[in-house]
Amino acid sequence: MKLSEELKACMAKSVLCWMATVSKDNLPNVSPKEIFAAYQEDSIIVANIASPQSVKNIKQNPKVCISFLDILVQKGFQVKGKAEIIQKTHPEFQAMEGILTKMTEGKFPFSTITKITGEQVKPIIAPRYLLYPETTEQEQIASAIKSYGL
């Protein structure tokens, strides 16, 4: 599945994303991720900075869900797919590491990377847009700014 330009733009605006994994005992884990990027045409890469449970779960069950959201507009995307833990010995590690290290400016060390190959994408949209279809993005931004005290 090719990542759309709209999804990539949403990722670029997102400060955090949220990745859900499941253990071998079917216990869910949702974890914030700060350093992530689109990679090639069909993948998302995430630096494993402080993610021991996510890494453990992916090794047991590669199915993941990762969500990106523009917190002010309150729209985004959910991507479901298969994850792989990329070690330093992997042939693509250096290329991925270069992208993610540029983002961290070297401040957040990581020794592995999660590579997610997307299989399904669906939009995330705040209920207000559905309940009040006349809501504009500018109105939603103003409401979010007021709600969050920004």
N, C-alpha and C positions, 0 to 999 in steps of 0.2 A: 504494500500500500504506500503510495507516494504521499508525503506530507504536503498539505496545501499551503499556499502563500499566506492565506488567512490564519491558519494555525501557527505558522512560523512567526507572523506578526504578533499574534497573541502571546506566544512564548517570549518574544523580545520585550514585551511590556510587563510581563509577570516578574515580580520580585522573588516570589517563592512558587514552587509547585508542590503538589501533594502526591505521593506515590503509595499505593496500597499493595500489600503483599499478603500472602497467606502461608502459615506454617504447615508442616506435614500433619499436624493435629487440627487443621482447619481453624486456627486462631488468626483473626485478621490483625494487621498492623498498618497504620497509616502514619507516614512520616514526611515532614517538610524537607524539601530539597532546595538548596539555594543556588547551586552551580550546575547548570544544565544548558544544553544547546541542541539544535537540529544537527544531524550528521548525515551526510550524503542525502539521498532522496527519500529514504524510508525509515530513518532511525532517529532516536533521541538518545543523547548520552548524558549521564549524570555522574558527577564526581562523588565517590563514596567517601565523604569526609567524616561523618559521625553516624554511620549507618550499619552497625553490626547486625541488628535484627533483620533489616531489609536484605542484606547480603545473605545471611543464613537462610531466610525464607526463600529467596530466589534460587539458591542452590538446591532446595528441596522441591520447589514448585515454581517454574519460570513464568507463570501467568501473573501479570501485573496490570494495574490501572494507574494512570498518571493524569492529573488534572491541572490545567492552567487557567487562571482567572484574572481578568482585569478588575481589580477590586473596586474601582470607582464606577466603571460602566456596568459592572456585575454581569459580564458575559465572558464566556471562555469555551474551553474544549476539554473533553475527556477522551483519552486515548487508551484503548485496551490492546494488549499485545503480549509478546514473549520477551523476557529479559534474559540477558546473559551477563555474567560477571567477567569482565575483561581484565586479565592479569598483565603485568608488565612484560611478560614473555610473548604475549599475543602480537601478531604482525601489525595490527592496526593501533596498538596502544599508543605509540608515539604520536601519531597523527591526532588521535582523540585528546591525548594529554596536552598537546600544544594548544588546542582550542580552549580547553577548560582552564589551563594554567594562565592563559592570557586574561581570562575573566577573574581569576582569584588574585592576580598580581603576585602570585607566590605566597600569599598570606594563609592559605588553607591547604596543608599537605594532604595528599590522597595517594593510595597505592593501588587502588582498583577503580574501575569505572563500570557502571551499569549501562549496557547498550540495550535499548528497547526497540524492537521491530514492531511497528504498529500494525494491527490487524483490523481494528474498528475505531471509528471516530464518531463522536456525537457532540453537538453543541451543549453548553451549559448556559442557562439563561435564568436570571432572577425571576421569581414568581410575579413580581410587579408587572413585568412586561406582558405576562400572560393574562393576569387578572385585569390589568388596565392597559389595553393595547395602544392607547393614545400616548403612553409614556414615551418620552424621547430620551436619548442617551444623555443629553445635557441636563434634563430634569433628574435623571437617575444619579448623575455625577453630583449635582447640587445636594440631593438628598443624602448621598453617601458621605459627602464632606461634612454636612451638618451632623449626621448620626455618629461619625467617627471623631468629631471635634477637630477636624483638620483646618 
